[in-house]
Amino acid sequence: MPTGPIPIHWSDGSSTLVQPGCPWLEAARQAGFMIPTGCLGGSCGACEIDVNGRTVRACIATVPSSRRGSLTVDLAADPFW
């Protein structure tokens, strides 16, 4: 598994390098995205993102290391959040 920063490919086509263990909310902020939050405890689901096709709650999850060497993130498309 790679060590050091992980390339993250965001839904708008941009990419950033992020250290594994960084909170997803911070990784998104550094990339210029605002992930909506509600409870900040993982129960409301307002912050859900898809990482390599797997839904995670960004308020309680961190950037994992990646066997593939990179991660692809799709942000929620719900305009009401």
VMD Tcl script that draws the C-alpha trace (Angstrom):
set ca {
  {0.00 0.00 0.00}
  {1.28 3.46 -0.80}
  {2.47 5.66 2.01}
  {2.33 9.43 1.97}
  {-0.30 11.57 0.29}
  {-3.14 9.91 -1.62}
  {-4.40 11.48 -4.87}
  {-8.09 12.26 -4.57}
  {-10.08 12.80 -7.76}
  {-13.09 15.02 -7.09}
  {-16.41 15.04 -8.96}
  {-15.57 18.27 -10.80}
  {-12.48 16.70 -12.40}
  {-9.96 18.31 -10.05}
  {-7.42 16.36 -7.99}
  {-5.67 17.00 -4.68}
  {-3.12 15.17 -2.57}
  {-4.25 14.33 0.96}
  {-2.59 12.43 3.79}
  {-4.38 9.26 4.94}
  {-6.15 9.96 8.22}
  {-7.17 13.50 7.25}
  {-10.86 14.13 8.05}
  {-12.99 14.13 4.87}
  {-14.49 17.52 5.77}
  {-10.99 19.03 5.88}
  {-9.89 17.30 2.66}
  {-12.95 18.69 0.88}
  {-12.37 22.19 2.29}
  {-8.77 22.14 1.04}
  {-10.08 21.20 -2.41}
  {-12.57 24.08 -2.37}
  {-15.69 22.04 -1.60}
  {-18.12 22.52 1.24}
  {-19.73 19.27 2.34}
  {-22.97 20.05 4.18}
  {-23.23 18.83 7.74}
  {-26.04 18.48 10.22}
  {-25.28 16.55 13.36}
  {-21.48 16.16 13.05}
  {-21.94 12.76 14.66}
  {-22.82 10.56 11.69}
  {-26.51 10.09 12.41}
  {-28.25 12.52 10.02}
  {-26.55 11.60 6.73}
  {-26.30 15.18 5.44}
  {-22.58 14.75 4.78}
  {-22.66 11.52 2.78}
  {-20.16 11.23 -0.05}
  {-19.25 8.30 -2.29}
  {-15.62 7.21 -2.13}
  {-14.74 4.68 -4.83}
  {-18.44 3.80 -4.98}
  {-18.83 3.30 -1.23}
  {-20.97 5.75 0.74}
  {-19.27 7.26 3.79}
  {-20.34 9.95 6.22}
  {-17.72 12.65 5.90}
  {-18.26 14.11 9.37}
  {-16.97 10.96 11.08}
  {-14.74 9.38 8.42}
  {-11.14 10.00 7.43}
  {-9.27 9.57 4.17}
  {-8.12 5.93 4.03}
  {-4.99 4.62 2.40}
  {-5.75 3.15 -1.00}
  {-4.58 -0.10 -2.58}
  {-5.31 1.38 -6.00}
  {-3.16 4.38 -5.18}
  {-5.95 6.96 -5.52}
  {-9.52 7.67 -4.47}
  {-12.47 9.00 -6.45}
  {-15.06 11.10 -4.63}
  {-18.58 11.89 -5.79}
  {-20.36 14.55 -3.78}
  {-24.08 14.42 -3.09}
  {-26.14 16.02 -5.80}
  {-29.07 16.92 -3.54}
  {-29.51 20.70 -4.03}
  {-31.37 21.02 -0.73}
  {-28.34 20.13 1.38}
}
mol new
graphics top color blue
foreach p $ca { graphics top sphere $p radius 0.5 }
foreach p [lrange $ca 0 end-1] q [lrange $ca 1 end] { graphics top cylinder $p $q radius 0.2 }
display resetview
